[in-house]
Every structure is written in C-alpha cells, then in structure tokens.
C-alpha cells in the first residue's frame, strides 16, 4: 500500500466578514494539534521484539518375539518326528526411534519514523504509511511501516506507539555489499536446486 499521500485541496472560503473568529483558519487554544486529515504527519515510536523458543523430544520403541517348536509322540513314524523337529525356529525384533529438536528466535527493531495519514476510514481511524531510507558508504537501509491508528491512541506531541497500530506491516530492508554477502547468488541457487531438489 502507499506510504504517503498528498493532502486534499483546500476549499475556497468566504471572505473576511469583519469578525475576530474565522472558521476556515481558526486554531483551537485548548486542542492538541493531532493528525486527523489526509496528508497530516504523525510520529511513530517503533519498539518491537519477537522472541520464541521451543523443544521437542520423542521416543518410540517396539519389541517383538516369536517361537515355534514342533514335537510328536514317540509312537509317530520317524519321518514325521524328524519333519516336526526340523520345524523349530525362534525370531525376535527390536525397533527404536529417538528424536530431539530445539529452536530459538530473537528479533527486535527500535526506531522513530514520521508517517503520513494516507486515508481516513469511516469510523475515524487513520490509515498511515511512511518509510525512511538511509544510505551510508554504499550501504542502504530502508524502514517501511503501514497500518491503522486509532486517533484515541495518539499521545501528546502527535506520537503513537507501534504496539498500538493495527494491521501493522513493518519491513526493514538492506542493500549493498553486506546484504549481498549474506545472500546466495543466482548460480548458487541453481546448483542447490539441481543437486538437492528435495
């Protein structure tokens, strides 16, 4: 979605009627100047952290055995007794499986970003968007944020915390030699997909 919007054109107002109060340019003395129209700017204090850990252990074991022994009465013919005696067998099986897995993830972003009101929803909530791009010595970092803000969550100074933004989309992108070194090139991806397709 867009991260900025131009304010709506100002409607032409009637001329000065001679009174001190003019509705089209009045400034309320006891009202905090908070963002409320398309094109207004507010400040977002970004303080996000994501941490997750997990452990998985599983053990499966199965053991089985079977024994078969043939016998015959001494009065039986010798041929039958020998066949039954040769049919003796014993079998056993053992199957075991053990699995173990651990994972840990930690991510965090702290920053301050000025965002623009892109649209005002029918219920009064503000659809905001903004991005900040910093380039130093060929390294470029871009911080982009979009979401929905309730005007009641705006604090003094026209500031809102990122934790109060609904449907927030936060992106931190990097470009440059360091970002290139941390990613595979297209030839490596081709060889990886051919040699290890699964």
TARA-V25178 format. One record per pair of residues at least 24 apart in sequence whose C-alpha atoms are under 10 Angstrom apart, sorted by the first residue. I is the first residue (numbers start at 1). J is the second residue. D is the distance in Angstrom with one decimal. If there is no record, write none. Layout:
# TARA-V25178
i:I j:J d:D
i:I j:J d:D
This chain:
# TARA-V25178
i:1 j:118 d:9.4
i:1 j:128 d:9.7
i:1 j:129 d:8.0
i:1 j:145 d:9.9
i:1 j:146 d:7.5
i:1 j:147 d:9.5
i:1 j:169 d:9.8
i:2 j:116 d:9.9
i:2 j:118 d:7.5
i:2 j:128 d:8.8
i:2 j:129 d:6.6
i:2 j:130 d:8.2
i:2 j:131 d:9.9
i:2 j:145 d:10.0
i:2 j:146 d:8.2
i:3 j:115 d:7.6
i:3 j:116 d:7.0
i:3 j:117 d:8.6
i:3 j:118 d:7.1
i:3 j:127 d:9.6
i:3 j:128 d:7.1
i:3 j:129 d:3.9
i:3 j:130 d:4.5
i:3 j:131 d:6.6
i:3 j:144 d:7.8
i:3 j:145 d:7.5
i:3 j:146 d:6.7
i:3 j:147 d:9.8
i:4 j:38 d:9.3
i:4 j:39 d:7.5
i:4 j:40 d:9.8
i:4 j:41 d:9.5
i:4 j:115 d:7.6
i:4 j:116 d:5.5
i:4 j:117 d:7.1
i:4 j:118 d:5.8
i:4 j:119 d:9.6
i:4 j:128 d:7.8
i:4 j:129 d:5.9
i:4 j:130 d:6.2
i:4 j:131 d:8.6
i:4 j:146 d:9.8
i:5 j:38 d:6.9
i:5 j:39 d:5.6
i:5 j:40 d:9.0
i:5 j:116 d:6.9
i:5 j:117 d:7.0
i:5 j:118 d:5.1
i:5 j:119 d:8.0
i:5 j:128 d:9.3
i:5 j:129 d:8.7
i:5 j:130 d:9.8
i:6 j:38 d:7.1
i:6 j:39 d:5.2
i:6 j:40 d:8.9
i:6 j:116 d:8.9
i:6 j:117 d:9.1
i:6 j:118 d:8.0
i:7 j:37 d:7.6
i:7 j:38 d:5.2
i:7 j:39 d:4.2
i:7 j:40 d:7.4
i:7 j:116 d:9.7
i:7 j:117 d:8.8
i:7 j:118 d:8.7
i:7 j:119 d:9.7
i:8 j:37 d:8.6
i:8 j:38 d:6.8
i:8 j:39 d:7.5
i:32 j:154 d:10.0
i:32 j:155 d:9.3
i:32 j:156 d:7.2
i:32 j:157 d:8.0
i:32 j:158 d:8.1
i:33 j:156 d:8.8
i:33 j:157 d:8.0
i:33 j:158 d:7.2
i:34 j:151 d:8.1
i:34 j:152 d:10.0
i:34 j:154 d:7.3
i:34 j:155 d:8.6
i:34 j:156 d:8.2
i:34 j:157 d:7.7
i:34 j:158 d:5.2
i:34 j:159 d:8.6
i:35 j:116 d:8.8
i:35 j:117 d:7.4
i:35 j:126 d:8.5
i:35 j:151 d:7.8
i:35 j:154 d:8.4
i:35 j:158 d:6.8
i:35 j:159 d:9.4
i:36 j:117 d:7.6
i:36 j:119 d:9.4
i:36 j:120 d:7.6
i:36 j:124 d:8.2
i:36 j:125 d:8.6
i:36 j:126 d:7.2
i:36 j:151 d:7.4
i:37 j:116 d:9.5
i:37 j:117 d:6.7
i:37 j:118 d:8.6
i:37 j:119 d:7.7
i:37 j:120 d:6.8
i:37 j:124 d:9.7
i:37 j:126 d:8.2
i:38 j:116 d:7.6
i:38 j:117 d:5.0
i:38 j:118 d:5.5
i:38 j:119 d:5.5
i:38 j:120 d:6.6
i:38 j:126 d:8.5
i:38 j:127 d:8.9
i:38 j:128 d:9.1
i:39 j:115 d:9.4
i:39 j:116 d:5.7
i:39 j:117 d:5.2
i:39 j:118 d:6.4
i:39 j:119 d:8.3
i:39 j:128 d:9.4
i:40 j:115 d:8.5
i:40 j:116 d:5.7
i:40 j:117 d:5.4
i:40 j:118 d:8.5
i:40 j:119 d:9.9
i:40 j:128 d:9.5
i:41 j:114 d:6.6
i:41 j:115 d:5.7
i:41 j:116 d:4.6
i:41 j:117 d:6.3
i:41 j:118 d:9.6
i:41 j:128 d:8.9
i:41 j:129 d:9.7
i:41 j:130 d:9.4
i:41 j:158 d:8.3
i:41 j:159 d:9.8
i:42 j:113 d:8.6
i:42 j:114 d:5.7
i:42 j:115 d:5.5
i:42 j:116 d:6.4
i:42 j:117 d:7.8
i:42 j:128 d:8.8
i:42 j:129 d:9.9
i:42 j:130 d:9.7
i:42 j:154 d:8.7
i:42 j:157 d:8.6
i:42 j:158 d:5.5
i:42 j:159 d:6.1
i:42 j:160 d:7.7
i:43 j:112 d:7.1
i:43 j:113 d:5.8
i:43 j:114 d:4.4
i:43 j:115 d:6.1
i:43 j:116 d:8.8
i:43 j:130 d:9.7
i:43 j:154 d:9.2
i:43 j:155 d:9.8
i:43 j:157 d:8.3
i:43 j:158 d:6.3
i:43 j:159 d:4.7
i:43 j:160 d:6.4
i:43 j:161 d:8.6
i:43 j:162 d:9.8
i:44 j:111 d:8.4
i:44 j:112 d:5.8
i:44 j:113 d:5.2
i:44 j:114 d:6.0
i:44 j:115 d:6.9
i:44 j:128 d:10.0
i:44 j:130 d:9.4
i:44 j:145 d:9.2
i:44 j:154 d:9.5
i:44 j:158 d:8.8
i:44 j:159 d:5.8
i:44 j:160 d:5.1
i:44 j:161 d:5.7
i:44 j:162 d:6.2
i:44 j:163 d:9.8
i:44 j:164 d:9.8
i:44 j:165 d:9.2
i:45 j:110 d:7.8
i:45 j:111 d:6.3
i:45 j:112 d:4.8
i:45 j:113 d:6.6
i:45 j:114 d:8.8
i:45 j:159 d:7.1
i:45 j:160 d:6.3
i:45 j:161 d:4.9
i:45 j:162 d:5.8
i:45 j:163 d:8.9
i:46 j:108 d:9.8
i:46 j:109 d:6.9
i:46 j:110 d:5.3
i:46 j:111 d:5.0
i:46 j:112 d:5.7
i:46 j:113 d:7.4
i:46 j:145 d:9.5
i:46 j:160 d:8.9
i:46 j:161 d:6.4
i:46 j:162 d:5.0
i:46 j:163 d:7.8
i:46 j:170 d:9.4
i:47 j:108 d:7.5
i:47 j:109 d:5.8
i:47 j:110 d:4.6
i:47 j:111 d:6.7
i:47 j:112 d:8.7
i:47 j:161 d:7.6
i:47 j:162 d:6.5
i:47 j:163 d:7.6
i:48 j:107 d:8.2
i:48 j:108 d:5.5
i:48 j:109 d:5.3
i:48 j:110 d:6.5
i:48 j:111 d:9.2
i:48 j:161 d:9.8
i:48 j:162 d:7.4
i:48 j:163 d:7.4
i:48 j:170 d:9.5
i:49 j:106 d:7.4
i:49 j:107 d:5.6
i:49 j:108 d:4.1
i:49 j:109 d:6.4
i:49 j:110 d:8.6
i:50 j:105 d:7.5
i:50 j:106 d:5.7
i:50 j:107 d:5.1
i:50 j:108 d:6.2
i:50 j:109 d:9.2
i:51 j:104 d:7.5
i:51 j:105 d:5.4
i:51 j:106 d:4.5
i:51 j:107 d:6.5
i:51 j:108 d:8.5
i:52 j:103 d:8.0
i:52 j:104 d:5.7
i:52 j:105 d:5.2
i:52 j:106 d:6.7
i:52 j:107 d:9.3
i:53 j:102 d:7.6
i:53 j:103 d:5.6
i:53 j:104 d:4.4
i:53 j:105 d:6.4
i:53 j:106 d:8.8
i:54 j:101 d:8.2
i:54 j:102 d:5.7
i:54 j:103 d:5.4
i:54 j:104 d:6.6
i:54 j:105 d:9.3
i:55 j:100 d:7.6
i:55 j:101 d:5.8
i:55 j:102 d:4.5
i:55 j:103 d:6.7
i:55 j:104 d:9.0
i:56 j:99 d:7.9
i:56 j:100 d:5.7
i:56 j:101 d:5.0
i:56 j:102 d:6.4
i:56 j:103 d:9.1
i:57 j:98 d:7.7
i:57 j:99 d:5.7
i:57 j:100 d:4.5
i:57 j:101 d:6.5
i:57 j:102 d:8.8
i:58 j:97 d:8.0
i:58 j:98 d:5.8
i:58 j:99 d:5.1
i:58 j:100 d:6.5
i:58 j:101 d:9.1
i:59 j:96 d:7.6
i:59 j:97 d:5.6
i:59 j:98 d:4.5
i:59 j:99 d:6.4
i:59 j:100 d:8.8
i:60 j:95 d:8.0
i:60 j:96 d:5.6
i:60 j:97 d:4.9
i:60 j:98 d:6.4
i:60 j:99 d:8.9
i:61 j:94 d:7.7
i:61 j:95 d:5.7
i:61 j:96 d:4.3
i:61 j:97 d:6.3
i:61 j:98 d:8.6
i:62 j:93 d:8.2
i:62 j:94 d:5.9
i:62 j:95 d:5.1
i:62 j:96 d:6.4
i:62 j:97 d:9.1
i:63 j:92 d:7.6
i:63 j:93 d:5.7
i:63 j:94 d:4.4
i:63 j:95 d:6.3
i:63 j:96 d:8.5
i:64 j:91 d:8.4
i:64 j:92 d:5.6
i:64 j:93 d:5.1
i:64 j:94 d:6.4
i:64 j:95 d:8.8
i:65 j:90 d:7.7
i:65 j:91 d:5.5
i:65 j:92 d:3.9
i:65 j:93 d:6.1
i:65 j:94 d:8.6
i:66 j:90 d:5.8
i:66 j:91 d:5.1
i:66 j:92 d:6.1
i:66 j:93 d:8.9
i:67 j:91 d:6.2
i:67 j:92 d:8.5
i:109 j:170 d:9.5
i:109 j:171 d:9.9
i:109 j:172 d:8.7
i:110 j:162 d:9.9
i:111 j:143 d:9.0
i:111 j:162 d:9.9
i:112 j:143 d:9.9
i:112 j:159 d:9.8
i:112 j:161 d:9.6
i:112 j:162 d:9.6
i:113 j:143 d:8.3
i:113 j:144 d:8.7
i:113 j:145 d:8.3
i:113 j:159 d:9.9
i:113 j:162 d:9.9
i:114 j:145 d:9.6
i:114 j:159 d:9.1
i:115 j:144 d:9.4
i:115 j:145 d:7.9
i:115 j:146 d:8.4
i:116 j:146 d:9.5
i:117 j:146 d:9.9
i:117 j:147 d:10.0
i:117 j:148 d:9.4
i:117 j:149 d:9.4
i:118 j:146 d:9.4
i:118 j:147 d:9.9
i:118 j:148 d:9.9
i:119 j:148 d:9.5
i:120 j:148 d:9.4
i:120 j:149 d:9.8
i:121 j:148 d:9.1
i:123 j:150 d:9.3
i:124 j:149 d:9.2
i:124 j:150 d:7.5
i:124 j:151 d:7.3
i:124 j:152 d:9.8
i:125 j:149 d:5.7
i:125 j:150 d:4.8
i:125 j:151 d:6.1
i:125 j:152 d:9.0
i:126 j:150 d:6.4
i:126 j:151 d:6.9
i:126 j:165 d:9.9
i:127 j:165 d:9.7
i:127 j:166 d:9.5
i:127 j:167 d:9.8
i:128 j:165 d:9.3
i:128 j:168 d:9.6
i:129 j:168 d:9.7
i:129 j:169 d:9.3
i:131 j:170 d:9.7
i:131 j:171 d:9.2
i:131 j:172 d:9.7
i:132 j:172 d:9.7
i:133 j:172 d:9.9
i:133 j:173 d:9.4
i:133 j:174 d:9.7
i:134 j:174 d:9.7
i:135 j:174 d:9.7
i:135 j:175 d:9.2
i:135 j:176 d:9.5
i:136 j:176 d:9.8
i:137 j:176 d:9.1
i:138 j:175 d:8.3
i:138 j:176 d:6.0
i:138 j:177 d:7.8
i:138 j:178 d:9.6
i:139 j:174 d:7.4
i:139 j:175 d:5.9
i:139 j:176 d:4.7
i:139 j:177 d:7.1
i:139 j:178 d:7.5
i:139 j:179 d:8.4
i:140 j:173 d:8.2
i:140 j:174 d:5.7
i:140 j:175 d:5.0
i:140 j:176 d:6.2
i:140 j:177 d:9.7
i:140 j:178 d:9.9
i:140 j:179 d:9.3
i:141 j:172 d:7.1
i:141 j:173 d:5.7
i:141 j:174 d:4.5
i:141 j:175 d:6.4
i:141 j:176 d:8.8
i:141 j:179 d:9.8
i:142 j:171 d:7.8
i:142 j:172 d:5.7
i:142 j:173 d:5.1
i:142 j:174 d:6.4
i:142 j:175 d:8.5
i:143 j:170 d:7.5
i:143 j:171 d:5.8
i:143 j:172 d:4.7
i:143 j:173 d:6.5
i:143 j:174 d:9.0
i:144 j:169 d:7.8
i:144 j:170 d:5.8
i:144 j:171 d:5.1
i:144 j:172 d:6.5
i:144 j:173 d:8.4
i:145 j:169 d:5.5
i:145 j:170 d:4.7
i:145 j:171 d:6.5
i:145 j:172 d:9.0
i:146 j:170 d:6.8
i:146 j:171 d:9.2
